């Protein structure tokens, strides 16, 4: 089974493009996902490229911006291509599920998902969840992805 669910923040604004020929919408983004390094006791982040197709791609590009928090459900995909310099490049990315693969959780400003009027697709954590939105927001470290190797 190839299934992944990630929660993180966008490192930059989503990029919406349309495929030649069919004109299908595709949005790409990078999600910064916090993790805790038990050896160093420091917070770190993984940066995961995400691909979103169709109407969901258009909604994501229209409603999410750099710093927005999102939950992505989908599958891991690997592919390769020949770069302009003639070398073979390998890419691992998450392809969001076609229906319900992207949940808008909140904006960079720290607004909770329940009072964000901008997001039409909102997530509400169950009352018995072991984390609060405020404590989760405090743990997020802003990331400048200008030097990211997989853009």
Residue pairs with C-beta under 8 A, 6 or more apart in sequence:
2 75
2 76
3 73
3 74
3 75
4 72
4 73
4 74
4 75
4 76
4 94
5 71
5 72
5 73
6 31
6 33
6 48
6 50
6 71
6 72
6 73
6 94
7 33
7 69
7 70
7 71
7 72
7 105
8 31
8 32
8 33
8 34
8 45
8 48
8 69
8 70
8 72
9 31
9 32
9 67
9 68
9 69
9 70
9 108
9 140
9 143
10 29
10 30
10 31
10 32
10 64
10 65
10 66
10 67
10 68
10 70
11 29
11 30
11 31
11 32
11 47
11 66
11 143
11 144
11 145
11 148
12 29
12 30
12 66
12 145
13 64
13 65
13 66
14 27
14 28
14 29
14 52
14 60
14 61
14 64
14 65
15 27
15 28
15 29
15 61
16 25
16 26
16 27
16 57
16 58
16 61
17 25
17 26
17 27
17 28
18 24
18 25
18 26
19 26
24 53
24 54
25 53
25 54
25 55
25 57
25 58
25 61
26 51
26 52
26 53
26 57
27 51
27 52
27 57
27 58
27 60
27 61
28 49
28 50
28 51
28 52
29 49
29 50
29 52
29 60
29 64
30 47
30 48
30 49
30 50
30 145
30 148
30 150
30 151
31 47
31 48
31 50
31 70
31 72
31 94
32 45
32 46
32 47
32 140
32 141
32 143
32 145
33 45
33 46
33 47
33 48
34 43
34 44
34 45
34 139
34 140
34 141
35 43
35 44
35 45
35 46
36 42
36 43
36 44
37 43
37 44
43 139
43 141
45 141
45 143
47 143
47 145
47 148
47 150
48 93
48 94
49 91
49 92
49 93
49 94
49 150
50 72
50 74
50 93
50 94
50 95
50 96
51 77
51 93
51 94
51 95
51 96
52 60
52 95
52 96
52 101
52 102
53 95
53 96
53 98
54 98
56 96
56 98
56 99
56 101
56 102
59 102
59 120
59 121
60 70
60 102
63 104
63 118
63 119
63 120
63 121
64 70
64 104
65 107
65 108
66 108
67 107
67 108
67 142
68 104
68 105
68 106
68 107
68 108
69 104
69 105
69 106
69 107
69 137
69 140
70 102
70 103
70 104
70 105
71 102
71 103
71 105
71 123
72 94
72 96
72 101
72 102
72 103
73 96
73 97
73 100
73 101
73 103
74 94
74 95
74 96
74 97
74 101
75 94
75 95
75 97
76 92
76 93
76 94
76 95
77 92
77 93
77 94
77 95
78 90
78 91
78 92
79 90
79 91
79 93
80 88
80 89
80 90
80 91
81 88
81 89
81 91
82 88
82 89
83 89
91 150
96 102
102 121
103 121
103 122
103 123
104 113
104 116
104 119
104 120
104 121
104 122
104 123
105 113
105 122
105 123
106 112
106 113
106 116
106 119
106 133
106 137
107 116
107 118
107 119
110 137
112 133
113 119
113 122
113 123
113 124
113 133
114 122
114 124
116 122
125 131
125 133
145 151
